[in-house]
């Protein structure tokens, strides 16, 4: 009985493995080495970095085979990891790493946690943005200055995020770079 159910399960998984990718997307995959391929792969590789968190901001531009990495991270290893994974993508000839490593500061760490709790706390109107492996709103703290980056659903959510971050003690300024989805 067990062998039969395992065979049936294996057959079903095999079918989904073969048919699944064609069901998931009607768009053809870009050819390796093309601009579209590089853009898609860079985004994928950066999001898959194991220590990429809500307190980091990674961005990039692609110009031919040259990828320029930008943003801010709290771990120096994340900067080098990002460069290494992008270098291995087919079609990338050069990586310019302009990622800034934020300074170590107990005060900044306290601000990060306090802003996180304000934005993503159970009683926050922005709680829904905390879902997923990496939340949509990123909190960048550099010497007491907070920058919010990411995407929100409405202009009201953007304003609420800015107001909540401004309520955190020891914050010198809040720059609200959140983008409202069209």
N, C-alpha and C positions, 0 to 999 in steps of 0.2 A: 504494500500500500504506500509506504513512504517513497519507494523508488518511482512509482507512477506519478505521485504528486510533484516530486522533484523534477521529473522529466517534463511534465506539463508546465511547471513554473519556468523551467529553462527555455522551453519553446516559446512561451509568451514573452519572456524578456528578450529573446533573440529577435522576435518579430518587431518589438518596440525599438530595439537597437538599430535595426535596418530601416524601419519606416519613420521612426521618431524625428530625425533631423529634417526630413522632407515635409513632415506635418508642421513642425515648429516654425518654419520660415519659408515663404514663397520666393524670397529674393535669392538669386544665386550668390554664392560666396565669391568675393573678389579674388583675382588671381594673385598668388604670392609675388611680393615685390612691388605691387602697384601702390599708389598713394592711399587708396581706400583700404587696402589690406594692412598697410603699415599703421594707419590711424586706428583701425579696429584692434589690431594686435597690441599696440602700445597701451591703449585704454584697458584692454583685458589684462595684460601683464601687470600694470600698475595696481589695478583693483585686487588682483590676486596676491599681492605681497603680504606675507603673513603678519607683519607688525604695523600695517597701515591702519590708522585708527581715526576716530572722530576728531582728534587733536592734531591731525596732519592735513595738509592740503597739497595735493600733487596735480600739476597741470603740465601741458606740453603743447608744442607746435611741431608740425612736420613740414619740411621744405625739401622736396626731393627725397634724398636718402638721409638727410640730416634731421635728427630729432633733438629739439631743445627742451630740456626738462626744467620746470619752474615750480615754485611753491615754497612751503615751509614744513619742516618736520621736527619732531622732538628727539629723534634718535639719529645719531650720525650713521649708524649701520643701514637705516632705511634709505638714506641718500645714495650710498654705494650700491645697495641692493637694487634700487630703481634703475640706476645706470647699467648694472650688469644684465638685468633681464631685458632691457631695451636693446642692448648691444647684440643680443642673440637672435633678434627678429630678422627674418629674411628680408633683404632690401634696405636695411639700415646700414649706411656706410659710416656715419659719425654720430656721436652723442655728445651734446653740449650740456653739462650738468650745472645749472644755475639754481639748484635747490638750496635754500638757506636752512642751516641747522639752528634752531632756536636755542638761546642760552639756557643753561641749567639754572633754575631758580625755584626755591621752595615756595616763594610767594606766587609766582606764575602757576605752579602746580596747584596751589590752593584755589586760585582764580579759575583755572580750567575746570576743576571739580565742581566749584560753586556754580559756574555758568552752565555746566552740563546738567546739574540738578535742577536749575531754574528752567531750562529749556525742555528737558526730557522727564521731569518729575511726573508722578502719577496724576497730580492735580493740575498739570500745565495744559493749556489749550494746544500746545505743540507736541504733546505726547505721541501722536500718531506718526511723527517723523522719526521716531526712534526705532521703528521696525526695520528689520533687515540686519545683515551682518555688519554693515557700515552705515550708520545713520546718515540721512541726507544733509543735515546741517553740520558743518564743520566749525570747530571753535579753535581759533588760532590766538594764542596769547604770547605777546612779545613785550617784556618789561612792563607789564601792567596794562598794555594796550590790547584790546580785544578786537579781532576781525572775524566776522561771521561770513562764511562762504557756503555755497550750496544752492539748492533749489527748493522753492516753496510753491504752494498752489495758489496763493492769493497775495495781494498787496497788504491785506490786513495781517496775514501771518508774518510777513516781513516786518511790519511795524511792531507787532507783538514781540517778535524775537529781539529786536533792537531795544525795546523798552525793558524786557526781562533782563537782558545782559547788563543794561545800565543800572539795575537795582543791586547788582553784586558789589559788596564792599571791596575797596582797594583797587577798583577798576578806574584807570585814568581816562580812557576814552573807548568808544565803541564805534567801529567802522562797519557798517552794514552793507556787505557786498552780496547779499542774497539775491538770487535771480528768480523772478516770478515766471512760472511756466506759462507759455502763451495759451 
